[in-house]
């Protein structure tokens, strides 16, 4: 059974930094894409950043230049470094991974970690 475990959320003042990490475990044949999504109260879940196995990255427009996504393929881990945080970055951040497990690739999600940025 595949599991995604997140860590690193918390409370920070505007302009501060946080780092989120997510590790996938279980029977994993391969992970094509890993990423982070977030959901603010009353809003839809949105893409924050994603990265392919080859290292190609994709960022949401609101975080470009402030957030950096990276991954360790050997450890099945994805990390999101968030700098210059703003109050509008507040929300629950979910790790996502498109994993091939037992020959059936599909999306898996973490349980979510709260990020709160105070003004």
N, CA, C and O atoms as a GROMACS GRO file, in nm:
protein
  476
    1UNK      N    1   0.084  -0.119   0.000
    1UNK     CA    2   0.000   0.000   0.000
    1UNK      C    3   0.088   0.124   0.000
    1UNK      O    4   0.180   0.136   0.081
    2UNK      N    5   0.060   0.216  -0.091
    2UNK     CA    6   0.140   0.337  -0.104
    2UNK      C    7   0.090   0.442  -0.005
    2UNK      O    8  -0.031   0.462   0.011
    3UNK      N    9   0.184   0.509   0.061
    3UNK     CA   10   0.150   0.619   0.150
    3UNK      C   11   0.240   0.738   0.122
    3UNK      O   12   0.357   0.721   0.089
    4UNK      N   13   0.184   0.858   0.135
    4UNK     CA   14   0.260   0.981   0.125
    4UNK      C   15   0.253   1.050   0.261
    4UNK      O   16   0.145   1.076   0.313
    5UNK      N   17   0.369   1.078   0.318
    5UNK     CA   18   0.375   1.141   0.449
    5UNK      C   19   0.443   1.276   0.437
    5UNK      O   20   0.556   1.286   0.390
    6UNK      N   21   0.372   1.380   0.480
    6UNK     CA   22   0.421   1.518   0.470
    6UNK      C   23   0.472   1.567   0.604
    6UNK      O   24   0.433   1.519   0.710
    7UNK      N   25   0.561   1.666   0.596
    7UNK     CA   26   0.607   1.732   0.717
    7UNK      C   27   0.651   1.873   0.682
    7UNK      O   28   0.680   1.903   0.567
    8UNK      N   29   0.655   1.959   0.784
    8UNK     CA   30   0.715   2.090   0.766
    8UNK      C   31   0.622   2.208   0.767
    8UNK      O   32   0.668   2.322   0.756
    9UNK      N   33   0.492   2.188   0.780
    9UNK     CA   34   0.403   2.303   0.785
    9UNK      C   35   0.417   2.378   0.917
    9UNK      O   36   0.490   2.336   1.007
   10UNK      N   37   0.345   2.489   0.926
   10UNK     CA   38   0.348   2.565   1.050
   10UNK      C   39   0.305   2.707   1.032
   10UNK      O   40   0.245   2.744   0.930
   11UNK      N   41   0.336   2.788   1.132
   11UNK     CA   42   0.300   2.930   1.134
   11UNK      C   43   0.426   3.013   1.114
   11UNK      O   44   0.528   2.990   1.178
   12UNK      N   45   0.416   3.110   1.024
   12UNK     CA   46   0.531   3.196   0.996
   12UNK      C   47   0.481   3.337   0.965
   12UNK      O   48   0.368   3.355   0.920
   13UNK      N   49   0.564   3.434   0.990
   13UNK     CA   50   0.527   3.572   0.957
   13UNK      C   51   0.552   3.599   0.810
   13UNK      O   52   0.634   3.534   0.746
   14UNK      N   53   0.481   3.695   0.758
   14UNK     CA   54   0.500   3.734   0.618
   14UNK      C   55   0.647   3.769   0.594
   14UNK      O   56   0.712   3.834   0.676
   15UNK      N   57   0.697   3.723   0.480
   15UNK     CA   58   0.838   3.742   0.447
   15UNK      C   59   0.928   3.629   0.493
   15UNK      O   60   1.045   3.623   0.455
   16UNK      N   61   0.874   3.540   0.573
   16UNK     CA   62   0.951   3.428   0.624
   16UNK      C   63   0.956   3.311   0.528
   16UNK      O   64   0.909   3.320   0.415
   17UNK      N   65   1.014   3.201   0.575
   17UNK     CA   66   1.034   3.082   0.492
   17UNK      C   67   0.989   2.957   0.565
   17UNK      O   68   0.992   2.949   0.688
   18UNK      N   69   0.949   2.859   0.487
   18UNK     CA   70   0.918   2.727   0.537
   18UNK      C   71   0.961   2.625   0.434
   18UNK      O   72   0.969   2.655   0.314
   19UNK      N   73   0.988   2.504   0.480
   19UNK     CA   74   1.022   2.395   0.388
   19UNK      C   75   0.928   2.279   0.416
   19UNK      O   76   0.915   2.234   0.530
   20UNK      N   77   0.864   2.232   0.311
   20UNK     CA   78   0.777   2.114   0.320
   20UNK      C   79   0.846   1.994   0.257
   20UNK      O   80   0.913   2.006   0.154
   21UNK      N   81   0.829   1.879   0.318
   21UNK     CA   82   0.883   1.756   0.262
   21UNK      C   83   0.775   1.649   0.257
   21UNK      O   84   0.682   1.648   0.337
   22UNK      N   85   0.789   1.560   0.161
   22UNK     CA   86   0.692   1.452   0.144
   22UNK      C   87   0.767   1.328   0.097
   22UNK      O   88   0.843   1.332   0.000
   23UNK      N   89   0.745   1.218   0.167
   23UNK     CA   90   0.810   1.093   0.131
   23UNK      C   91   0.706   0.988   0.097
   23UNK      O   92   0.609   0.968   0.171
   24UNK      N   93   0.726   0.921  -0.014
   24UNK     CA   94   0.638   0.813  -0.057
   24UNK      C   95   0.697   0.681  -0.013
   24UNK      O   96   0.818   0.659  -0.021
   25UNK      N   97   0.609   0.592   0.034
   25UNK     CA   98   0.655   0.460   0.077
   25UNK      C   99   0.557   0.354   0.031
   25UNK      O  100   0.444   0.385  -0.007
   26UNK      N  101   0.601   0.230   0.035
   26UNK     CA  102   0.517   0.120  -0.011
   26UNK      C  103   0.579   0.054  -0.133
   26UNK      O  104   0.696   0.077  -0.165
   27UNK      N  105   0.499  -0.028  -0.201
   27UNK     CA  106   0.550  -0.092  -0.322
   27UNK      C  107   0.540   0.009  -0.436
   27UNK      O  108   0.431   0.038  -0.485
   28UNK      N  109   0.654   0.063  -0.477
   28UNK     CA  110   0.659   0.167  -0.579
   28UNK      C  111   0.750   0.123  -0.692
   28UNK      O  112   0.870   0.103  -0.673
   29UNK      N  113   0.692   0.108  -0.809
   29UNK     CA  114   0.772   0.071  -0.926
   29UNK      C  115   0.835   0.196  -0.987
   29UNK      O  116   0.947   0.190  -1.038
   30UNK      N  117   0.762   0.307  -0.983
   30UNK     CA  118   0.816   0.431  -1.038
   30UNK      C  119   0.724   0.547  -1.006
   30UNK      O  120   0.603   0.528  -0.988
   31UNK      N  121   0.778   0.666  -0.999
   31UNK     CA  122   0.700   0.788  -0.973
   31UNK      C  123   0.724   0.885  -1.088
   31UNK      O  124   0.834   0.939  -1.101
   32UNK      N  125   0.623   0.907  -1.169
   32UNK     CA  126   0.641   0.992  -1.287
   32UNK      C  127   0.644   1.139  -1.248
   32UNK      O  128   0.724   1.215  -1.302
   33UNK      N  129   0.559   1.178  -1.157
   33UNK     CA  130   0.546   1.319  -1.123
   33UNK      C  131   0.518   1.332  -0.974
   33UNK      O  132   0.442   1.253  -0.917
   34UNK      N  133   0.579   1.430  -0.911
   34UNK     CA  134   0.550   1.463  -0.771
   34UNK      C  135   0.522   1.613  -0.763
   34UNK      O  136   0.575   1.691  -0.842
   35UNK      N  137   0.441   1.651  -0.669
   35UNK     CA  138   0.411   1.793  -0.660
   35UNK      C  139   0.336   1.830  -0.534
   35UNK      O  140   0.310   1.747  -0.447
   36UNK      N  141   0.304   1.958  -0.526
   36UNK     CA  142   0.231   2.014  -0.414
   36UNK      C  143   0.112   2.094  -0.465
   36UNK      O  144   0.122   2.170  -0.561
   37UNK      N  145   0.000   2.075  -0.399
   37UNK     CA  146  -0.119   2.154  -0.422
   37UNK      C  147  -0.157   2.218  -0.289
   37UNK      O  148  -0.114   2.175  -0.183
   38UNK      N  149  -0.238   2.323  -0.298
   38UNK     CA  150  -0.285   2.385  -0.174
   38UNK      C  151  -0.432   2.423  -0.188
   38UNK      O  152  -0.484   2.442  -0.298
   39UNK      N  153  -0.495   2.432  -0.072
   39UNK     CA  154  -0.635   2.470  -0.070
   39UNK      C  155  -0.657   2.567   0.045
   39UNK      O  156  -0.635   2.534   0.162
   40UNK      N  157  -0.702   2.687   0.009
   40UNK     CA  158  -0.737   2.788   0.109
   40UNK      C  159  -0.885   2.775   0.141
   40UNK      O  160  -0.962   2.723   0.061
   41UNK      N  161  -0.926   2.823   0.258
   41UNK     CA  162  -1.068   2.814   0.296
   41UNK      C  163  -1.158   2.878   0.190
   41UNK      O  164  -1.136   2.993   0.150
   42UNK      N  165  -1.258   2.806   0.146
   42UNK     CA  166  -1.353   2.858   0.050
   42UNK      C  167  -1.304   2.861  -0.094
   42UNK      O  168  -1.372   2.913  -0.182
   43UNK      N  169  -1.185   2.805  -0.118
   43UNK     CA  170  -1.130   2.807  -0.254
   43UNK      C  171  -1.102   2.665  -0.301
   43UNK      O  172  -1.097   2.571  -0.222
   44UNK      N  173  -1.086   2.653  -0.432
   44UNK     CA  174  -1.054   2.523  -0.489
   44UNK      C  175  -0.907   2.490  -0.470
   44UNK      O  176  -0.822   2.578  -0.454
   45UNK      N  177  -0.879   2.361  -0.471
   45UNK     CA  178  -0.739   2.318  -0.463
   45UNK      C  179  -0.667   2.362  -0.589
   45UNK      O  180  -0.720   2.349  -0.700
   46UNK      N  181  -0.545   2.415  -0.573
   46UNK     CA  182  -0.469   2.464  -0.687
   46UNK      C  183  -0.327   2.409  -0.686
   46UNK      O  184  -0.272   2.376  -0.581
   47UNK      N  185  -0.269   2.402  -0.804
   47UNK     CA  186  -0.131   2.358  -0.817
   47UNK      C  187  -0.038   2.465  -0.760
   47UNK      O  188  -0.052   2.584  -0.790
   48UNK      N  189   0.057   2.421  -0.678
   48UNK     CA  190   0.164   2.508  -0.632
   48UNK      C  191   0.288   2.484  -0.716
   48UNK      O  192   0.344   2.577  -0.774
   49UNK      N  193   0.331   2.358  -0.723
   49UNK     CA  194   0.450   2.324  -0.800
   49UNK      C  195   0.451   2.174  -0.824
   49UNK      O  196   0.398   2.096  -0.745
   50UNK      N  197   0.513   2.135  -0.935
   50UNK     CA  198   0.526   1.993  -0.969
   50UNK      C  199   0.660   1.971  -1.035
   50UNK      O  200   0.720   2.063  -1.091
   51UNK      N  201   0.706   1.846  -1.028
   51UNK     CA  202   0.835   1.812  -1.087
   51UNK      C  203   0.829   1.670  -1.140
   51UNK      O  204   0.777   1.580  -1.074
   52UNK      N  205   0.883   1.650  -1.261
   52UNK     CA  206   0.884   1.518  -1.320
   52UNK      C  207   1.007   1.440  -1.273
   52UNK      O  208   1.095   1.494  -1.207
   53UNK      N  209   1.009   1.314  -1.309
   53UNK     CA  210   1.124   1.231  -1.272
   53UNK      C  211   1.252   1.283  -1.335
   53UNK      O  212   1.361   1.265  -1.280
   54UNK      N  213   1.240   1.348  -1.449
   54UNK     CA  214   1.356   1.403  -1.517
   54UNK      C  215   1.398   1.540  -1.468
   54UNK      O  216   1.500   1.593  -1.510
   55UNK      N  217   1.317   1.598  -1.378
   55UNK     CA  218   1.353   1.726  -1.319
   55UNK      C  219   1.285   1.847  -1.381
   55UNK      O  220   1.316   1.960  -1.343
   56UNK      N  221   1.195   1.827  -1.474
   56UNK     CA  222   1.120   1.940  -1.530
   56UNK      C  223   1.020   1.990  -1.427
   56UNK      O  224   0.944   1.913  -1.369
   57UNK      N  225   1.020   2.122  -1.406
   57UNK     CA  226   0.935   2.180  -1.303
   57UNK      C  227   0.825   2.266  -1.363
   57UNK      O  228   0.835   2.315  -1.476
   58UNK      N  229   0.720   2.282  -1.286
   58UNK     CA  230   0.606   2.364  -1.324
   58UNK      C  231   0.555   2.432  -1.197
   58UNK      O  232   0.534   2.365  -1.096
   59UNK      N  233   0.534   2.564  -1.203
   59UNK     CA  234   0.492   2.640  -1.086
   59UNK      C  235   0.363   2.716  -1.113
   59UNK      O  236   0.337   2.760  -1.226
   60UNK      N  237   0.283   2.732  -1.009
   60UNK     CA  238   0.170   2.820  -1.018
   60UNK      C  239   0.220   2.964  -1.031
   60UNK      O  240   0.325   2.998  -0.977
   61UNK      N  241   0.145   3.046  -1.102
   61UNK     CA  242   0.191   3.182  -1.130
   61UNK      C  243   0.219   3.261  -1.002
   61UNK      O  244   0.311   3.342  -0.999
   62UNK      N  245   0.140   3.239  -0.898
   62UNK     CA  246   0.152   3.319  -0.777
   62UNK      C  247   0.276   3.287  -0.694
   62UNK      O  248   0.310   3.362  -0.604
   63UNK      N  249   0.342   3.177  -0.723
   63UNK     CA  250   0.458   3.138  -0.641
   63UNK      C  251   0.589   3.142  -0.719
   63UNK      O  252   0.695   3.119  -0.662
   64UNK      N  253   0.583   3.171  -0.847
   64UNK     CA  254   0.705   3.174  -0.928
   64UNK      C  255   0.803   3.276  -0.871
   64UNK      O  256   0.767   3.388  -0.838
   65UNK      N  257   0.928   3.232  -0.861
   65UNK     CA  258   1.032   3.320  -0.808
   65UNK      C  259   1.045   3.317  -0.658
   65UNK      O  260   1.142   3.369  -0.602
   66UNK      N  261   0.947   3.256  -0.589
   66UNK     CA  262   0.952   3.250  -0.442
   66UNK      C  263   0.965   3.106  -0.392
   66UNK      O  264   1.030   3.082  -0.289
   67UNK      N  265   0.905   3.012  -0.461
   67UNK     CA  266   0.908   2.872  -0.419
   67UNK      C  267   0.997   2.792  -0.512
   67UNK      O  268   1.008   2.821  -0.630
   68UNK      N  269   1.060   2.689  -0.456
   68UNK     CA  270   1.143   2.598  -0.534
   68UNK      C  271   1.110   2.455  -0.498
   68UNK      O  272   1.110   2.416  -0.381
   69UNK      N  273   1.081   2.376  -0.600
   69UNK     CA  274   1.052   2.235  -0.578
   69UNK      C  275   1.171   2.151  -0.621
   69UNK      O  276   1.239   2.183  -0.719
   70UNK      N  277   1.197   2.045  -0.546
   70UNK     CA  278   1.306   1.953  -0.581
   70UNK      C  279   1.264   1.812  -0.538
   70UNK      O  280   1.171   1.794  -0.459
   71UNK      N  281   1.335   1.714  -0.590
   71UNK     CA  282   1.302   1.576  -0.553
   71UNK      C  283   1.427   1.491  -0.548
   71UNK      O  284   1.526   1.517  -0.616
   72UNK      N  285   1.419   1.389  -0.465
   72UNK     CA  286   1.524   1.290  -0.454
   72UNK      C  287   1.463   1.159  -0.501
   72UNK      O  288   1.386   1.096  -0.428
   73UNK      N  289   1.497   1.118  -0.622
   73UNK     CA  290   1.434   0.999  -0.678
   73UNK      C  291   1.471   0.873  -0.600
   73UNK      O  292   1.389   0.782  -0.588
   74UNK      N  293   1.591   0.868  -0.549
   74UNK     CA  294   1.634   0.749  -0.475
   74UNK      C  295   1.555   0.732  -0.345
   74UNK      O  296   1.531   0.620  -0.300
   75UNK      N  297   1.515   0.846  -0.286
   75UNK     CA  298   1.444   0.841  -0.157
   75UNK      C  299   1.293   0.860  -0.175
   75UNK      O  300   1.219   0.860  -0.076
   76UNK      N  301   1.247   0.877  -0.299
   76UNK     CA  302   1.104   0.901  -0.326
   76UNK      C  303   1.052   1.020  -0.245
   76UNK      O  304   0.943   1.015  -0.187
   77UNK      N  305   1.132   1.125  -0.242
   77UNK     CA  306   1.098   1.242  -0.162
   77UNK      C  307   1.090   1.367  -0.250
   77UNK      O  308   1.169   1.385  -0.342
   78UNK      N  309   0.992   1.451  -0.219
   78UNK     CA  310   0.981   1.580  -0.285
   78UNK      C  311   0.980   1.688  -0.178
   78UNK      O  312   0.920   1.673  -0.072
   79UNK      N  313   1.048   1.798  -0.207
   79UNK     CA  314   1.064   1.907  -0.111
   79UNK      C  315   1.019   2.038  -0.175
   79UNK      O  316   1.043   2.062  -0.294
   80UNK      N  317   0.953   2.120  -0.096
   80UNK     CA  318   0.911   2.252  -0.143
   80UNK      C  319   0.971   2.357  -0.050
   80UNK      O  320   0.932   2.367   0.066
   81UNK      N  321   1.063   2.434  -0.102
   81UNK     CA  322   1.121   2.546  -0.026
   81UNK      C  323   1.039   2.670  -0.058
   81UNK      O  324   1.028   2.711  -0.173
   82UNK      N  325   0.980   2.729   0.046
   82UNK     CA  326   0.894   2.845   0.028
   82UNK      C  327   0.958   2.966   0.094
   82UNK      O  328   0.977   2.969   0.216
   83UNK      N  329   0.991   3.066   0.015
   83UNK     CA  330   1.053   3.189   0.064
   83UNK      C  331   0.960   3.307   0.040
   83UNK      O  332   0.868   3.301  -0.042
   84UNK      N  333   0.986   3.415   0.113
   84UNK     CA  334   0.908   3.537   0.097
   84UNK      C  335   0.758   3.506   0.104
   84UNK      O  336   0.680   3.547   0.018
   85UNK      N  337   0.720   3.434   0.206
   85UNK     CA  338   0.581   3.392   0.218
   85UNK      C  339   0.489   3.511   0.240
   85UNK      O  340   0.525   3.609   0.305
   86UNK      N  341   0.368   3.499   0.186
   86UNK     CA  342   0.267   3.603   0.195
   86UNK      C  343   0.141   3.546   0.262
   86UNK      O  344   0.118   3.425   0.258
   87UNK      N  345   0.060   3.632   0.321
   87UNK     CA  346  -0.062   3.583   0.385
   87UNK      C  347  -0.149   3.501   0.289
   87UNK      O  348  -0.217   3.407   0.331
   88UNK      N  349  -0.148   3.536   0.162
   88UNK     CA  350  -0.230   3.462   0.065
   88UNK      C  351  -0.174   3.323   0.035
   88UNK      O  352  -0.237   3.246  -0.038
   89UNK      N  353  -0.058   3.289   0.088
   89UNK     CA  354  -0.005   3.153   0.076
   89UNK      C  355  -0.065   3.060   0.181
   89UNK      O  356  -0.040   2.939   0.179
   90UNK      N  357  -0.142   3.115   0.271
   90UNK     CA  358  -0.203   3.034   0.376
   90UNK      C  359  -0.298   2.931   0.319
   90UNK      O  360  -0.377   2.960   0.229
   91UNK      N  361  -0.291   2.809   0.372
   91UNK     CA  362  -0.380   2.703   0.329
   91UNK      C  363  -0.327   2.568   0.372
   91UNK      O  364  -0.224   2.557   0.438
   92UNK      N  365  -0.400   2.465   0.334
   92UNK     CA  366  -0.354   2.328   0.356
   92UNK      C  367  -0.279   2.283   0.231
   92UNK      O  368  -0.332   2.289   0.120
   93UNK      N  369  -0.159   2.238   0.250
   93UNK     CA  370  -0.074   2.195   0.140
   93UNK      C  371  -0.074   2.043   0.133
   93UNK      O  372  -0.049   1.974   0.232
   94UNK      N  373  -0.103   1.993   0.014
   94UNK     CA  374  -0.113   1.849  -0.008
   94UNK      C  375  -0.003   1.802  -0.104
   94UNK      O  376   0.019   1.860  -0.210
   95UNK      N  377   0.063   1.697  -0.063
   95UNK     CA  378   0.159   1.632  -0.150
   95UNK      C  379   0.084   1.542  -0.248
   95UNK      O  380  -0.013   1.477  -0.212
   96UNK      N  381   0.131   1.539  -0.370
   96UNK     CA  382   0.070   1.457  -0.474
   96UNK      C  383   0.180   1.382  -0.549
   96UNK      O  384   0.287   1.436  -0.574
   97UNK      N  385   0.152   1.258  -0.584
   97UNK     CA  386   0.248   1.182  -0.663
   97UNK      C  387   0.173   1.087  -0.756
   97UNK      O  388   0.076   1.022  -0.716
   98UNK      N  389   0.219   1.081  -0.880
   98UNK     CA  390   0.162   0.988  -0.977
   98UNK      C  391   0.252   0.866  -0.979
   98UNK      O  392   0.362   0.868  -1.035
   99UNK      N  393   0.203   0.759  -0.915
   99UNK     CA  394   0.287   0.645  -0.883
   99UNK      C  395   0.241   0.519  -0.955
   99UNK      O  396   0.121   0.490  -0.963
  100UNK      N  397   0.337   0.446  -1.006
  100UNK     CA  398   0.311   0.314  -1.063
  100UNK      C  399   0.336   0.212  -0.954
  100UNK      O  400   0.450   0.183  -0.917
  101UNK      N  401   0.227   0.157  -0.902
  101UNK     CA  402   0.236   0.055  -0.798
  101UNK      C  403   0.160  -0.068  -0.846
  101UNK      O  404   0.041  -0.059  -0.877
  102UNK      N  405   0.226  -0.181  -0.852
  102UNK     CA  406   0.164  -0.304  -0.901
  102UNK      C  407   0.111  -0.289  -1.044
  102UNK      O  408   0.013  -0.353  -1.081
  103UNK      N  409   0.177  -0.204  -1.123
  103UNK     CA  410   0.145  -0.192  -1.264
  103UNK      C  411   0.028  -0.104  -1.297
  103UNK      O  412  -0.013  -0.098  -1.414
  104UNK      N  413  -0.030  -0.033  -1.198
  104UNK     CA  414  -0.144   0.055  -1.224
  104UNK      C  415  -0.110   0.196  -1.179
  104UNK      O  416  -0.128   0.228  -1.061
  105UNK      N  417  -0.063   0.281  -1.267
  105UNK     CA  418  -0.029   0.418  -1.227
  105UNK      C  419  -0.152   0.499  -1.190
  105UNK      O  420  -0.254   0.494  -1.260
  106UNK      N  421  -0.143   0.572  -1.082
  106UNK     CA  422  -0.253   0.660  -1.044
  106UNK      C  423  -0.202   0.766  -0.949
  106UNK      O  424  -0.089   0.758  -0.900
  107UNK      N  425  -0.287   0.865  -0.922
  107UNK     CA  426  -0.253   0.973  -0.830
  107UNK      C  427  -0.272   0.928  -0.685
  107UNK      O  428  -0.371   0.863  -0.650
  108UNK      N  429  -0.176   0.964  -0.602
  108UNK     CA  430  -0.185   0.945  -0.458
  108UNK      C  431  -0.170   1.081  -0.390
  108UNK      O  432  -0.104   1.171  -0.442
  109UNK      N  433  -0.234   1.094  -0.272
  109UNK     CA  434  -0.231   1.222  -0.200
  109UNK      C  435  -0.189   1.201  -0.055
  109UNK      O  436  -0.219   1.098   0.006
  110UNK      N  437  -0.119   1.301  -0.002
  110UNK     CA  438  -0.089   1.302   0.140
  110UNK      C  439  -0.208   1.354   0.218
  110UNK      O  440  -0.310   1.392   0.162
  111UNK      N  441  -0.192   1.354   0.350
  111UNK     CA  442  -0.303   1.393   0.437
  111UNK      C  443  -0.317   1.545   0.449
  111UNK      O  444  -0.419   1.594   0.499
  112UNK      N  445  -0.217   1.618   0.404
  112UNK     CA  446  -0.222   1.764   0.411
  112UNK      C  447  -0.150   1.819   0.532
  112UNK      O  448  -0.151   1.760   0.640
  113UNK      N  449  -0.086   1.933   0.513
  113UNK     CA  450  -0.018   2.001   0.623
  113UNK      C  451  -0.053   2.150   0.616
  113UNK      O  452  -0.052   2.210   0.509
  114UNK      N  453  -0.084   2.207   0.732
  114UNK     CA  454  -0.130   2.345   0.738
  114UNK      C  455  -0.012   2.442   0.732
  114UNK      O  456   0.087   2.428   0.804
  115UNK      N  457  -0.025   2.541   0.645
  115UNK     CA  458   0.069   2.653   0.639
  115UNK      C  459  -0.010   2.780   0.666
  115UNK      O  460  -0.107   2.810   0.597
  116UNK      N  461   0.033   2.854   0.766
  116UNK     CA  462  -0.034   2.980   0.801
  116UNK      C  463   0.068   3.092   0.801
  116UNK      O  464   0.170   3.085   0.870
  117UNK      N  465   0.041   3.195   0.722
  117UNK     CA  466   0.130   3.310   0.713
  117UNK      C  467   0.058   3.431   0.770
  117UNK      O  468  -0.047   3.473   0.720
  118UNK      N  469   0.114   3.486   0.876
  118UNK     CA  470   0.052   3.601   0.941
  118UNK      C  471   0.108   3.731   0.885
  118UNK      O  472   0.224   3.738   0.844
  119UNK      N  473   0.023   3.834   0.882
  119UNK     CA  474   0.066   3.962   0.826
  119UNK      C  475   0.129   4.051   0.931
  119UNK      O  476   0.171   4.162   0.901
   0.00000   0.00000   0.00000
